[in-house]
């Protein structure tokens, strides 16, 4: 049994797979063509985000039994087609949900209290107190859209701030608990002061937050996105920021990212992106909400256990 390790991962994954009887081989090529020329030799593939695994690759992988994604998002894998071919598709969102929850809270605190902006001013010798007056979370209605691993982790993190925390998830029911109250999307539009996105990227969520979505929100609000960049239409976001409908945005992801998330897709960045990086009402990080020293280990531990359960 051979497993092709396409992206760099923590060496613990190789150790665990080897202990299960697999031979782990690092991918030494540089292109899709290189991978396709050898993929028929492998029982499993381990990926993060280097390549998209589509029908063409899956058809070439005649011995493939599983595709393991070190992380949560599965948009780069044609899961439906793979499963139709009898290939299990595994991911490990349990491994970095705590990291995402904490990072989301950190972004929100940074945004509401103007921490990044004030820090940049002080480093320039500028000291302004009134201009950097903050906004408290207490008493606000925090709305979570998507209540899976990441959304529920954020709910736990923010539970001690005295906010009303509500959540909407199209595919889940009866999940109200001590951290969150289940609600409808309509109720979020009616009451939200802060909206945090924790949905996967698919046909339903692509540009979910567009002009229409923003217009339906009754209050002026803050937006957080630690899910996927293409869930938010950036042109709609910047327009709403300029008009004051969106009071501020905290973004770990942006729609212009490449599939690997390591760089931006456009060589010449659009006007909307340049607006974001210049705006005092925006806080941005480079798709690292789930990246901690701890999650790097937990991600592979979770994935290894899922592979072990699959083959036993």
Order of alpha helices (4+ residues) and beta strands (2+ residues): beta-alpha-beta-alpha-beta-alpha-beta-alpha-beta-alpha-alpha-beta-alpha-beta-beta-alpha-beta-alpha-beta-alpha-beta-alpha-beta-alpha
